[in-house]
Amino acid sequence: MEDLLGEAVVALGLLSAFLLVLGIGGLIADYVFPHIPFIERFLDSLPDWEDED
């Protein structure tokens, strides 16, 4: 039983590290990338997003 719990703790640690990397990447994509000139020009050239209701 302790072996299973140890493996679960390791898996939880790896999953939390992966989700932390994804979260930091999302923050960088939202707040840093739009301030870089050539990425800002690319984002402005994209068509507007339209939701279909």
C-alpha positions as CSV (number, residue, x, y, z in Angstrom):
1,M,0.0,0.0,0.0
2,E,2.9,2.4,0.8
3,D,4.4,1.7,-2.6
4,L,1.2,2.7,-4.4
5,L,1.0,5.9,-2.3
6,G,4.6,6.7,-3.1
7,E,3.9,6.3,-6.8
8,A,0.8,8.5,-6.5
9,V,2.8,11.3,-4.8
10,V,5.4,11.2,-7.6
11,A,2.7,11.2,-10.3
12,L,1.0,14.1,-8.6
13,G,4.3,16.0,-8.4
14,L,5.0,15.5,-12.1
15,L,1.4,16.5,-13.0
16,S,1.6,19.7,-10.9
17,A,5.0,20.6,-12.5
18,F,3.5,20.1,-16.0
19,L,0.5,22.2,-15.2
20,L,2.7,24.9,-13.7
21,V,4.7,25.1,-16.9
22,L,1.5,25.3,-18.9
23,G,0.2,28.1,-16.7
24,I,3.4,30.1,-17.0
25,G,3.4,29.6,-20.7
26,G,-0.2,30.9,-20.9
27,L,0.7,34.0,-18.9
28,I,3.6,34.7,-21.2
29,A,1.4,34.2,-24.3
30,D,-1.2,36.6,-22.9
31,Y,0.9,39.4,-21.4
32,V,4.4,39.3,-23.0
33,F,3.9,38.2,-26.6
34,P,1.4,41.1,-27.6
35,H,4.1,43.6,-26.6
36,I,6.6,42.2,-29.1
37,P,6.3,44.3,-32.4
38,F,6.3,41.5,-35.0
39,I,3.9,39.3,-33.0
40,E,1.6,42.3,-32.4
41,R,1.5,42.9,-36.2
42,F,0.7,39.3,-36.8
43,L,-2.1,39.3,-34.2
44,D,-3.6,42.4,-35.6
45,S,-3.6,40.9,-39.1
46,L,-5.8,38.0,-38.0
47,P,-9.5,38.2,-38.6
48,D,-11.9,38.9,-35.7
49,W,-13.2,35.9,-33.9
50,E,-17.0,35.4,-34.3
51,D,-19.0,33.2,-32.1
52,E,-22.0,31.5,-33.6
53,D,-24.9,31.4,-31.1
